[in-house]
Amino acid sequence: MHKIALLGAGLIGRFYTMSLLNFRGKDEIKIVCAVTAEEAKKFAEEFGIPRWTDDIAKAINDPEVDTVIIAFPIICTRKPPYSPRRPERRFYVPNLWH
């Protein structure tokens, strides 16, 4: 079982959330990060995710998280949101975003 930080609450984030919660059923999304706090809160409430934020670093460095799913285009950021301080994190970046 993975404890996940989901970065992105748009179409791709929704796809991953529905797949993980409905079909896989072994994983837990611990925190969701969106562009705005309001969007993150709404998404978290819809899917029963316990925590939400609009701060990528907070999501990645959440102490309960061992896996980060990046569900937004990397080209939307100036640099990838990887955290060198947390090398134990697994990052999943869909190939279509590179």
Helices and strands as residue ranges (DSSP letters): E 3-7, H 11-18, I 19-24, E 28-33, H 37-47, E 51-53, H 56-60, E 67-70, G 74-76, E 90-92, G 95-97
